[in-house]
């Protein structure tokens, strides 16, 4: 390899492997698999914010519709307008 320091290449590969391992370890602590190999939800949730107002724009260039309440489904939010 012309002009490439092999130690820099080794260091970059090692840093990538360590970073990937740490990320995988962190995610495995949040999401674990049950006996069937399916991801299950964490036992403990941490609140990170509160939604005070939610406005949906069904047609991009038209006025928004304020959502009164909603249910989270696998396909997205199912809500009812005010």
N, CA, C and O atoms as a CHARMM CRD file, in Angstrom:
* protein
*
  328
    1    1 UNK  N      0.84800  -1.18200   0.00000 PROA 1      0.00000
    2    1 UNK  CA     0.00000   0.00000   0.00000 PROA 1      0.00000
    3    1 UNK  C      0.88800   1.23800   0.00000 PROA 1      0.00000
    4    1 UNK  O      1.63200   1.46800   0.95300 PROA 1      0.00000
    5    2 UNK  N      0.81700   2.00700  -1.02600 PROA 2      0.00000
    6    2 UNK  CA     1.65600   3.18700  -1.15800 PROA 2      0.00000
    7    2 UNK  C      1.12100   4.32800  -0.30400 PROA 2      0.00000
    8    2 UNK  O     -0.02800   4.74300  -0.45400 PROA 2      0.00000
    9    3 UNK  N      1.96100   4.82800   0.59000 PROA 3      0.00000
   10    3 UNK  CA     1.60800   5.99800   1.37400 PROA 3      0.00000
   11    3 UNK  C      0.63200   5.75300   2.51000 PROA 3      0.00000
   12    3 UNK  O      0.22800   6.71100   3.16900 PROA 3      0.00000
   13    4 UNK  N      0.23600   4.51300   2.76800 PROA 4      0.00000
   14    4 UNK  CA    -0.70000   4.23200   3.85000 PROA 4      0.00000
   15    4 UNK  C      0.06200   3.57800   4.98000 PROA 4      0.00000
   16    4 UNK  O      0.72500   2.55900   4.78700 PROA 4      0.00000
   17    5 UNK  N     -0.03400   4.15700   6.14800 PROA 5      0.00000
   18    5 UNK  CA     0.61200   3.58700   7.31800 PROA 5      0.00000
   19    5 UNK  C     -0.20100   2.37200   7.76500 PROA 5      0.00000
   20    5 UNK  O     -1.37300   2.52200   8.10900 PROA 5      0.00000
   21    6 UNK  N      0.38500   1.17900   7.77000 PROA 6      0.00000
   22    6 UNK  CA    -0.38600  -0.01000   8.13600 PROA 6      0.00000
   23    6 UNK  C     -0.89100   0.03500   9.57100 PROA 6      0.00000
   24    6 UNK  O     -1.92500  -0.55800   9.87800 PROA 6      0.00000
   25    7 UNK  N     -0.18600   0.72100  10.44600 PROA 7      0.00000
   26    7 UNK  CA    -0.64800   0.80300  11.84200 PROA 7      0.00000
   27    7 UNK  C     -1.90600   1.66000  11.95700 PROA 7      0.00000
   28    7 UNK  O     -2.76700   1.38700  12.79400 PROA 7      0.00000
   29    8 UNK  N     -2.01700   2.69500  11.12000 PROA 8      0.00000
   30    8 UNK  CA    -3.24200   3.50400  11.11900 PROA 8      0.00000
   31    8 UNK  C     -4.42500   2.68400  10.63200 PROA 8      0.00000
   32    8 UNK  O     -5.53500   2.81400  11.14900 PROA 8      0.00000
   33    9 UNK  N     -4.18400   1.84200   9.63800 PROA 9      0.00000
   34    9 UNK  CA    -5.23900   0.97200   9.13000 PROA 9      0.00000
   35    9 UNK  C     -5.67400  -0.03000  10.19400 PROA 9      0.00000
   36    9 UNK  O     -6.86800  -0.26600  10.37700 PROA 9      0.00000
   37   10 UNK  N     -4.70500  -0.62000  10.89300 PROA 10     0.00000
   38   10 UNK  CA    -5.02300  -1.57100  11.97200 PROA 10     0.00000
   39   10 UNK  C     -5.79600  -0.85500  13.07800 PROA 10     0.00000
   40   10 UNK  O     -6.76700  -1.39500  13.60800 PROA 10     0.00000
   41   11 UNK  N     -5.36800   0.35500  13.42500 PROA 11     0.00000
   42   11 UNK  CA    -6.04800   1.11200  14.47700 PROA 11     0.00000
   43   11 UNK  C     -7.47700   1.46300  14.06800 PROA 11     0.00000
   44   11 UNK  O     -8.38900   1.39900  14.89300 PROA 11     0.00000
   45   12 UNK  N     -7.68100   1.83100  12.81100 PROA 12     0.00000
   46   12 UNK  CA    -9.03200   2.18200  12.34500 PROA 12     0.00000
   47   12 UNK  C     -9.94500   0.96700  12.35700 PROA 12     0.00000
   48   12 UNK  O    -11.10300   1.06900  12.76300 PROA 12     0.00000
   49   13 UNK  N     -9.43900  -0.18300  11.91800 PROA 13     0.00000
   50   13 UNK  CA   -10.25700  -1.40300  11.92600 PROA 13     0.00000
   51   13 UNK  C    -10.58000  -1.80900  13.35600 PROA 13     0.00000
   52   13 UNK  O    -11.71100  -2.19600  13.65000 PROA 13     0.00000
   53   14 UNK  N     -9.59900  -1.72500  14.24400 PROA 14     0.00000
   54   14 UNK  CA    -9.82500  -2.07400  15.64800 PROA 14     0.00000
   55   14 UNK  C    -10.85200  -1.13900  16.28600 PROA 14     0.00000
   56   14 UNK  O    -11.72200  -1.59200  17.03000 PROA 14     0.00000
   57   15 UNK  N    -10.75800   0.16000  16.00100 PROA 15     0.00000
   58   15 UNK  CA   -11.71500   1.12600  16.55500 PROA 15     0.00000
   59   15 UNK  C    -13.12600   0.83300  16.04600 PROA 15     0.00000
   60   15 UNK  O    -14.08800   0.93100  16.80700 PROA 15     0.00000
   61   16 UNK  N    -13.25800   0.47500  14.77300 PROA 16     0.00000
   62   16 UNK  CA   -14.57200   0.13100  14.22300 PROA 16     0.00000
   63   16 UNK  C    -15.15100  -1.11100  14.87300 PROA 16     0.00000
   64   16 UNK  O    -16.34400  -1.16100  15.17600 PROA 16     0.00000
   65   17 UNK  N    -14.31100  -2.11200  15.08900 PROA 17     0.00000
   66   17 UNK  CA   -14.78400  -3.34800  15.73000 PROA 17     0.00000
   67   17 UNK  C    -15.21100  -3.09000  17.16500 PROA 17     0.00000
   68   17 UNK  O    -16.24300  -3.59600  17.60700 PROA 17     0.00000
   69   18 UNK  N    -14.43400  -2.31400  17.88900 PROA 18     0.00000
   70   18 UNK  CA   -14.77500  -2.00500  19.28200 PROA 18     0.00000
   71   18 UNK  C    -16.05400  -1.18900  19.34700 PROA 18     0.00000
   72   18 UNK  O    -16.91700  -1.46200  20.18100 PROA 18     0.00000
   73   19 UNK  N    -16.19400  -0.18200  18.47300 PROA 19     0.00000
   74   19 UNK  CA   -17.41200   0.63700  18.45500 PROA 19     0.00000
   75   19 UNK  C    -18.63900  -0.21100  18.15000 PROA 19     0.00000
   76   19 UNK  O    -19.66900  -0.06400  18.80800 PROA 19     0.00000
   77   20 UNK  N    -18.54500  -1.08800  17.16900 PROA 20     0.00000
   78   20 UNK  CA   -19.66200  -1.96200  16.82400 PROA 20     0.00000
   79   20 UNK  C    -20.02000  -2.89600  17.96400 PROA 20     0.00000
   80   20 UNK  O    -21.19600  -3.13800  18.23200 PROA 20     0.00000
   81   21 UNK  N    -19.00800  -3.42000  18.63300 PROA 21     0.00000
   82   21 UNK  CA   -19.25200  -4.30500  19.77800 PROA 21     0.00000
   83   21 UNK  C    -19.93900  -3.58300  20.91800 PROA 21     0.00000
   84   21 UNK  O    -20.85700  -4.12200  21.53700 PROA 21     0.00000
   85   22 UNK  N    -19.49500  -2.35400  21.20200 PROA 22     0.00000
   86   22 UNK  CA   -20.12900  -1.57900  22.27700 PROA 22     0.00000
   87   22 UNK  C    -21.57700  -1.23200  21.94800 PROA 22     0.00000
   88   22 UNK  O    -22.44000  -1.28500  22.82500 PROA 22     0.00000
   89   23 UNK  N    -21.85000  -0.87900  20.69900 PROA 23     0.00000
   90   23 UNK  CA   -23.21700  -0.56400  20.28700 PROA 23     0.00000
   91   23 UNK  C    -24.10400  -1.79500  20.40800 PROA 23     0.00000
   92   23 UNK  O    -25.22200  -1.70900  20.91400 PROA 23     0.00000
   93   24 UNK  N    -23.61300  -2.93000  19.94900 PROA 24     0.00000
   94   24 UNK  CA   -24.38500  -4.16400  20.04400 PROA 24     0.00000
   95   24 UNK  C    -24.65600  -4.52700  21.49200 PROA 24     0.00000
   96   24 UNK  O    -25.76300  -4.93800  21.83700 PROA 24     0.00000
   97   25 UNK  N    -23.65100  -4.37600  22.33700 PROA 25     0.00000
   98   25 UNK  CA   -23.83200  -4.68100  23.76200 PROA 25     0.00000
   99   25 UNK  C    -24.87100  -3.75400  24.39300 PROA 25     0.00000
  100   25 UNK  O    -25.71100  -4.20400  25.17300 PROA 25     0.00000
  101   26 UNK  N    -24.81800  -2.45900  24.05800 PROA 26     0.00000
  102   26 UNK  CA   -25.77600  -1.50300  24.61200 PROA 26     0.00000
  103   26 UNK  C    -27.19600  -1.84200  24.19000 PROA 26     0.00000
  104   26 UNK  O    -28.11200  -1.82500  25.01200 PROA 26     0.00000
  105   27 UNK  N    -27.38300  -2.15100  22.90700 PROA 27     0.00000
  106   27 UNK  CA   -28.72200  -2.49200  22.43100 PROA 27     0.00000
  107   27 UNK  C    -29.21200  -3.80000  23.02400 PROA 27     0.00000
  108   27 UNK  O    -30.41100  -3.95100  23.25700 PROA 27     0.00000
  109   28 UNK  N    -28.32400  -4.74600  23.27500 PROA 28     0.00000
  110   28 UNK  CA   -28.76000  -6.01800  23.85000 PROA 28     0.00000
  111   28 UNK  C    -29.22000  -5.84000  25.28500 PROA 28     0.00000
  112   28 UNK  O    -29.99400  -6.65500  25.78800 PROA 28     0.00000
  113   29 UNK  N    -28.76000  -4.78800  25.95600 PROA 29     0.00000
  114   29 UNK  CA   -29.22700  -4.51500  27.31600 PROA 29     0.00000
  115   29 UNK  C    -30.63400  -3.92500  27.30000 PROA 29     0.00000
  116   29 UNK  O    -31.39100  -4.11400  28.25100 PROA 29     0.00000
  117   30 UNK  N    -30.99200  -3.21200  26.23300 PROA 30     0.00000
  118   30 UNK  CA   -32.32100  -2.60000  26.13000 PROA 30     0.00000
  119   30 UNK  C    -33.32500  -3.61400  25.59000 PROA 30     0.00000
  120   30 UNK  O    -34.38400  -3.81200  26.18600 PROA 30     0.00000
  121   31 UNK  N    -33.00600  -4.25200  24.47800 PROA 31     0.00000
  122   31 UNK  CA   -33.89700  -5.22500  23.86200 PROA 31     0.00000
  123   31 UNK  C    -33.28500  -6.61400  23.98900 PROA 31     0.00000
  124   31 UNK  O    -32.19300  -6.87400  23.48200 PROA 31     0.00000
  125   32 UNK  N    -33.99500  -7.49300  24.66500 PROA 32     0.00000
  126   32 UNK  CA   -33.52900  -8.86800  24.80600 PROA 32     0.00000
  127   32 UNK  C    -34.48700  -9.78200  24.07000 PROA 32     0.00000
  128   32 UNK  O    -35.61500  -9.39200  23.76900 PROA 32     0.00000
  129   33 UNK  N    -34.04800 -10.99000  23.78200 PROA 33     0.00000
  130   33 UNK  CA   -34.88500 -11.94200  23.06900 PROA 33     0.00000
  131   33 UNK  C    -35.48200 -12.94400  24.04400 PROA 33     0.00000
  132   33 UNK  O    -34.84400 -13.32800  25.02400 PROA 33     0.00000
  133   34 UNK  N    -36.72500 -13.37000  23.76400 PROA 34     0.00000
  134   34 UNK  CA   -37.33600 -14.41400  24.56800 PROA 34     0.00000
  135   34 UNK  C    -36.87500 -15.77400  24.05800 PROA 34     0.00000
  136   34 UNK  O    -35.99400 -15.84100  23.20000 PROA 34     0.00000
  137   35 UNK  N    -37.44400 -16.84400  24.56300 PROA 35     0.00000
  138   35 UNK  CA   -37.00800 -18.19400  24.19300 PROA 35     0.00000
  139   35 UNK  C    -37.21100 -18.49600  22.71300 PROA 35     0.00000
  140   35 UNK  O    -36.51200 -19.34400  22.15900 PROA 35     0.00000
  141   36 UNK  N    -38.15900 -17.81700  22.06100 PROA 36     0.00000
  142   36 UNK  CA   -38.42100 -18.04400  20.63200 PROA 36     0.00000
  143   36 UNK  C    -37.53700 -17.19100  19.73600 PROA 36     0.00000
  144   36 UNK  O    -37.65200 -17.26000  18.51300 PROA 36     0.00000
  145   37 UNK  N    -36.66100 -16.39200  20.32000 PROA 37     0.00000
  146   37 UNK  CA   -35.79200 -15.53800  19.52900 PROA 37     0.00000
  147   37 UNK  C    -36.44400 -14.24000  19.09800 PROA 37     0.00000
  148   37 UNK  O    -35.89400 -13.52700  18.25900 PROA 37     0.00000
  149   38 UNK  N    -37.62000 -13.91000  19.65900 PROA 38     0.00000
  150   38 UNK  CA   -38.33700 -12.69000  19.30700 PROA 38     0.00000
  151   38 UNK  C    -37.96500 -11.60200  20.31200 PROA 38     0.00000
  152   38 UNK  O    -37.89400 -11.85500  21.51400 PROA 38     0.00000
  153   39 UNK  N    -37.72900 -10.38200  19.80600 PROA 39     0.00000
  154   39 UNK  CA   -37.39000  -9.28000  20.69900 PROA 39     0.00000
  155   39 UNK  C    -38.55000  -8.96300  21.62500 PROA 39     0.00000
  156   39 UNK  O    -39.70100  -8.90700  21.19000 PROA 39     0.00000
  157   40 UNK  N    -38.25200  -8.75800  22.89500 PROA 40     0.00000
  158   40 UNK  CA   -39.29000  -8.35400  23.83900 PROA 40     0.00000
  159   40 UNK  C    -38.96000  -6.96500  24.36500 PROA 40     0.00000
  160   40 UNK  O    -37.80900  -6.52900  24.32400 PROA 40     0.00000
  161   41 UNK  N    -39.97100  -6.28600  24.85500 PROA 41     0.00000
  162   41 UNK  CA   -39.79200  -4.91600  25.32800 PROA 41     0.00000
  163   41 UNK  C    -39.03500  -4.88900  26.65200 PROA 41     0.00000
  164   41 UNK  O    -39.05200  -5.86300  27.40500 PROA 41     0.00000
  165   42 UNK  N    -38.37800  -3.77700  26.92800 PROA 42     0.00000
  166   42 UNK  CA   -37.67400  -3.64500  28.21000 PROA 42     0.00000
  167   42 UNK  C    -38.64900  -3.69700  29.38000 PROA 42     0.00000
  168   42 UNK  O    -39.82800  -3.37600  29.22600 PROA 42     0.00000
  169   43 UNK  N    -38.16200  -4.09800  30.53900 PROA 43     0.00000
  170   43 UNK  CA   -38.98500  -4.15200  31.75100 PROA 43     0.00000
  171   43 UNK  C    -39.23000  -2.75300  32.30200 PROA 43     0.00000
  172   43 UNK  O    -40.26500  -2.50300  32.92100 PROA 43     0.00000
  173   44 UNK  N    -38.29700  -1.84700  32.08600 PROA 44     0.00000
  174   44 UNK  CA   -38.38300  -0.51800  32.67500 PROA 44     0.00000
  175   44 UNK  C    -38.24600   0.52100  31.57300 PROA 44     0.00000
  176   44 UNK  O    -37.33700   0.44300  30.74600 PROA 44     0.00000
  177   45 UNK  N    -39.15400   1.49600  31.56400 PROA 45     0.00000
  178   45 UNK  CA   -39.11600   2.58500  30.58200 PROA 45     0.00000
  179   45 UNK  C    -38.75500   3.87300  31.29600 PROA 45     0.00000
  180   45 UNK  O    -39.08800   4.05800  32.46600 PROA 45     0.00000
  181   46 UNK  N    -38.07500   4.75800  30.59300 PROA 46     0.00000
  182   46 UNK  CA   -37.69800   6.05700  31.13900 PROA 46     0.00000
  183   46 UNK  C    -38.39600   7.13400  30.33200 PROA 46     0.00000
  184   46 UNK  O    -38.28000   7.16800  29.10700 PROA 46     0.00000
  185   47 UNK  N    -39.12500   8.02000  31.01300 PROA 47     0.00000
  186   47 UNK  CA   -39.81100   9.11600  30.32700 PROA 47     0.00000
  187   47 UNK  C    -38.77900  10.12200  29.83400 PROA 47     0.00000
  188   47 UNK  O    -37.93100  10.58200  30.59900 PROA 47     0.00000
  189   48 UNK  N    -38.85800  10.45500  28.56100 PROA 48     0.00000
  190   48 UNK  CA   -37.91000  11.40500  27.98900 PROA 48     0.00000
  191   48 UNK  C    -38.59500  12.67500  27.50000 PROA 48     0.00000
  192   48 UNK  O    -37.92000  13.62200  27.09600 PROA 48     0.00000
  193   49 UNK  N    -39.92300  12.70800  27.53000 PROA 49     0.00000
  194   49 UNK  CA   -40.62900  13.89700  27.08300 PROA 49     0.00000
  195   49 UNK  C    -42.12400  13.71700  27.14900 PROA 49     0.00000
  196   49 UNK  O    -42.61000  12.61700  27.41100 PROA 49     0.00000
  197   50 UNK  N    -42.85700  14.78800  26.91400 PROA 50     0.00000
  198   50 UNK  CA   -44.31000  14.77100  26.92800 PROA 50     0.00000
  199   50 UNK  C    -44.82300  15.50700  25.70000 PROA 50     0.00000
  200   50 UNK  O    -44.34200  16.59300  25.37900 PROA 50     0.00000
  201   51 UNK  N    -45.78800  14.92500  25.01800 PROA 51     0.00000
  202   51 UNK  CA   -46.40600  15.57600  23.86200 PROA 51     0.00000
  203   51 UNK  C    -47.54000  16.45200  24.37600 PROA 51     0.00000
  204   51 UNK  O    -48.49200  15.95100  24.97500 PROA 51     0.00000
  205   52 UNK  N    -47.44100  17.75800  24.14400 PROA 52     0.00000
  206   52 UNK  CA   -48.48300  18.67300  24.60700 PROA 52     0.00000
  207   52 UNK  C    -49.52600  18.93400  23.53500 PROA 52     0.00000
  208   52 UNK  O    -50.68800  19.19700  23.84500 PROA 52     0.00000
  209   53 UNK  N    -49.11300  18.86100  22.26900 PROA 53     0.00000
  210   53 UNK  CA   -50.02100  19.13000  21.16300 PROA 53     0.00000
  211   53 UNK  C    -49.50700  18.37900  19.94900 PROA 53     0.00000
  212   53 UNK  O    -48.31200  18.39100  19.65500 PROA 53     0.00000
  213   54 UNK  N    -50.43000  17.72300  19.24500 PROA 54     0.00000
  214   54 UNK  CA   -50.04800  16.96800  18.06500 PROA 54     0.00000
  215   54 UNK  C    -50.94500  17.38600  16.91400 PROA 54     0.00000
  216   54 UNK  O    -52.17000  17.32300  17.01600 PROA 54     0.00000
  217   55 UNK  N    -50.32900  17.81500  15.81700 PROA 55     0.00000
  218   55 UNK  CA   -51.08100  18.27800  14.65600 PROA 55     0.00000
  219   55 UNK  C    -50.70400  17.40300  13.46100 PROA 55     0.00000
  220   55 UNK  O    -49.52500  17.23600  13.14900 PROA 55     0.00000
  221   56 UNK  N    -51.70700  16.85400  12.80600 PROA 56     0.00000
  222   56 UNK  CA   -51.49200  16.03100  11.61100 PROA 56     0.00000
  223   56 UNK  C    -51.81900  16.86100  10.37900 PROA 56     0.00000
  224   56 UNK  O    -52.74200  17.67600  10.39800 PROA 56     0.00000
  225   57 UNK  N    -51.07200  16.65600   9.32500 PROA 57     0.00000
  226   57 UNK  CA   -51.28600  17.34700   8.05600 PROA 57     0.00000
  227   57 UNK  C    -51.59900  16.29900   6.99200 PROA 57     0.00000
  228   57 UNK  O    -50.70000  15.84200   6.28700 PROA 57     0.00000
  229   58 UNK  N    -52.89400  15.91200   6.87100 PROA 58     0.00000
  230   58 UNK  CA   -53.25300  14.87000   5.91200 PROA 58     0.00000
  231   58 UNK  C    -52.94200  15.24800   4.46600 PROA 58     0.00000
  232   58 UNK  O    -52.58300  14.39200   3.65800 PROA 58     0.00000
  233   59 UNK  N    -53.08100  16.52800   4.14600 PROA 59     0.00000
  234   59 UNK  CA   -52.70700  17.04300   2.82100 PROA 59     0.00000
  235   59 UNK  C    -51.64100  18.09900   3.06900 PROA 59     0.00000
  236   59 UNK  O    -51.87500  19.06900   3.78900 PROA 59     0.00000
  237   60 UNK  N    -50.48600  17.91100   2.47900 PROA 60     0.00000
  238   60 UNK  CA   -49.30100  18.69800   2.80200 PROA 60     0.00000
  239   60 UNK  C    -49.52600  20.20600   2.74900 PROA 60     0.00000
  240   60 UNK  O    -49.02600  20.91700   3.62200 PROA 60     0.00000
  241   61 UNK  N    -50.23800  20.71000   1.78800 PROA 61     0.00000
  242   61 UNK  CA   -50.36300  22.15700   1.64000 PROA 61     0.00000
  243   61 UNK  C    -51.62400  22.72600   2.29200 PROA 61     0.00000
  244   61 UNK  O    -51.90200  23.91700   2.15000 PROA 61     0.00000
  245   62 UNK  N    -52.38400  21.90000   2.99800 PROA 62     0.00000
  246   62 UNK  CA   -53.60900  22.37300   3.66100 PROA 62     0.00000
  247   62 UNK  C    -53.37000  22.55200   5.16100 PROA 62     0.00000
  248   62 UNK  O    -52.30200  22.23000   5.68200 PROA 62     0.00000
  249   63 UNK  N    -54.39100  23.07200   5.83700 PROA 63     0.00000
  250   63 UNK  CA   -54.28800  23.29900   7.27900 PROA 63     0.00000
  251   63 UNK  C    -54.19200  21.97100   8.02300 PROA 63     0.00000
  252   63 UNK  O    -54.67400  20.94000   7.55600 PROA 63     0.00000
  253   64 UNK  N    -53.56000  22.02400   9.18500 PROA 64     0.00000
  254   64 UNK  CA   -53.41200  20.83300  10.01400 PROA 64     0.00000
  255   64 UNK  C    -54.65200  20.54300  10.83100 PROA 64     0.00000
  256   64 UNK  O    -55.50300  21.41000  11.02800 PROA 64     0.00000
  257   65 UNK  N    -54.74200  19.30000  11.30800 PROA 65     0.00000
  258   65 UNK  CA   -55.84800  18.86200  12.16400 PROA 65     0.00000
  259   65 UNK  C    -55.24700  18.46500  13.50500 PROA 65     0.00000
  260   65 UNK  O    -54.37700  17.59600  13.57200 PROA 65     0.00000
  261   66 UNK  N    -55.71800  19.11000  14.57600 PROA 66     0.00000
  262   66 UNK  CA   -55.19500  18.77900  15.90000 PROA 66     0.00000
  263   66 UNK  C    -55.75200  17.43400  16.36700 PROA 66     0.00000
  264   66 UNK  O    -56.95600  17.19200  16.28500 PROA 66     0.00000
  265   67 UNK  N    -54.87900  16.57500  16.85100 PROA 67     0.00000
  266   67 UNK  CA   -55.26200  15.24400  17.29700 PROA 67     0.00000
  267   67 UNK  C    -55.56100  15.28600  18.78900 PROA 67     0.00000
  268   67 UNK  O    -54.73900  15.75400  19.57600 PROA 67     0.00000
  269   68 UNK  N    -56.74700  14.79200  19.18500 PROA 68     0.00000
  270   68 UNK  CA   -57.15200  14.79200  20.58600 PROA 68     0.00000
  271   68 UNK  C    -56.48700  13.64700  21.34800 PROA 68     0.00000
  272   68 UNK  O    -55.96100  13.84500  22.44300 PROA 68     0.00000
  273   69 UNK  N    -56.51200  12.45400  20.76500 PROA 69     0.00000
  274   69 UNK  CA   -55.88100  11.30300  21.39800 PROA 69     0.00000
  275   69 UNK  C    -55.50800  10.30400  20.31800 PROA 69     0.00000
  276   69 UNK  O    -56.04700  10.34300  19.21200 PROA 69     0.00000
  277   70 UNK  N    -54.60100   9.42500  20.63500 PROA 70     0.00000
  278   70 UNK  CA   -54.16600   8.46100  19.64500 PROA 70     0.00000
  279   70 UNK  C    -53.69800   7.17500  20.29100 PROA 70     0.00000
  280   70 UNK  O    -53.37600   7.13200  21.47800 PROA 70     0.00000
  281   71 UNK  N    -53.66900   6.14000  19.49100 PROA 71     0.00000
  282   71 UNK  CA   -53.19800   4.83700  19.93000 PROA 71     0.00000
  283   71 UNK  C    -52.04600   4.44500  19.00700 PROA 71     0.00000
  284   71 UNK  O    -52.16600   4.52200  17.78400 PROA 71     0.00000
  285   72 UNK  N    -50.94200   4.02800  19.59600 PROA 72     0.00000
  286   72 UNK  CA   -49.79200   3.59500  18.81100 PROA 72     0.00000
  287   72 UNK  C    -50.03200   2.16800  18.33800 PROA 72     0.00000
  288   72 UNK  O    -50.23500   1.26600  19.15200 PROA 72     0.00000
  289   73 UNK  N    -50.01000   1.96200  17.02900 PROA 73     0.00000
  290   73 UNK  CA   -50.18800   0.63500  16.44500 PROA 73     0.00000
  291   73 UNK  C    -48.91600   0.26300  15.68700 PROA 73     0.00000
  292   73 UNK  O    -48.07700   1.13000  15.44300 PROA 73     0.00000
  293   74 UNK  N    -48.75500  -0.99500  15.31100 PROA 74     0.00000
  294   74 UNK  CA   -47.56300  -1.36900  14.54300 PROA 74     0.00000
  295   74 UNK  C    -47.44300  -0.61900  13.21800 PROA 74     0.00000
  296   74 UNK  O    -46.34000  -0.48600  12.68800 PROA 74     0.00000
  297   75 UNK  N    -48.55600  -0.12700  12.67500 PROA 75     0.00000
  298   75 UNK  CA   -48.52600   0.59900  11.40700 PROA 75     0.00000
  299   75 UNK  C    -48.41200   2.10600  11.58700 PROA 75     0.00000
  300   75 UNK  O    -48.29400   2.83400  10.60100 PROA 75     0.00000
  301   76 UNK  N    -48.44600   2.59000  12.82900 PROA 76     0.00000
  302   76 UNK  CA   -48.35900   4.01300  13.07100 PROA 76     0.00000
  303   76 UNK  C    -49.39100   4.47900  14.07000 PROA 76     0.00000
  304   76 UNK  O    -50.01400   3.66200  14.74800 PROA 76     0.00000
  305   77 UNK  N    -49.58100   5.78800  14.17000 PROA 77     0.00000
  306   77 UNK  CA   -50.51100   6.37000  15.11600 PROA 77     0.00000
  307   77 UNK  C    -51.91600   6.37500  14.55400 PROA 77     0.00000
  308   77 UNK  O    -52.14200   6.84700  13.43900 PROA 77     0.00000
  309   78 UNK  N    -52.85900   5.85500  15.31700 PROA 78     0.00000
  310   78 UNK  CA   -54.26700   5.89700  14.94600 PROA 78     0.00000
  311   78 UNK  C    -54.90200   6.91000  15.89800 PROA 78     0.00000
  312   78 UNK  O    -54.99000   6.66800  17.10200 PROA 78     0.00000
  313   79 UNK  N    -55.34600   8.05200  15.35000 PROA 79     0.00000
  314   79 UNK  CA   -55.83300   9.10900  16.21500 PROA 79     0.00000
  315   79 UNK  C    -57.20600   9.60200  15.84900 PROA 79     0.00000
  316   79 UNK  O    -57.74200   9.29600  14.78400 PROA 79     0.00000
  317   80 UNK  N    -57.77200  10.38700  16.77300 PROA 80     0.00000
  318   80 UNK  CA   -59.06600  11.01600  16.52100 PROA 80     0.00000
  319   80 UNK  C    -58.89100  12.51600  16.63500 PROA 80     0.00000
  320   80 UNK  O    -58.24200  13.00700  17.55900 PROA 80     0.00000
  321   81 UNK  N    -59.47000  13.23800  15.69600 PROA 81     0.00000
  322   81 UNK  CA   -59.33200  14.70300  15.65200 PROA 81     0.00000
  323   81 UNK  C    -60.23600  15.34800  16.68600 PROA 81     0.00000
  324   81 UNK  O    -61.21800  14.76000  17.13900 PROA 81     0.00000
  325   82 UNK  N    -59.87700  16.57700  17.04800 PROA 82     0.00000
  326   82 UNK  CA   -60.70300  17.36300  17.98000 PROA 82     0.00000
  327   82 UNK  C    -61.97600  17.80300  17.31300 PROA 82     0.00000
  328   82 UNK  O    -62.79900  18.47400  17.93600 PROA 82     0.00000
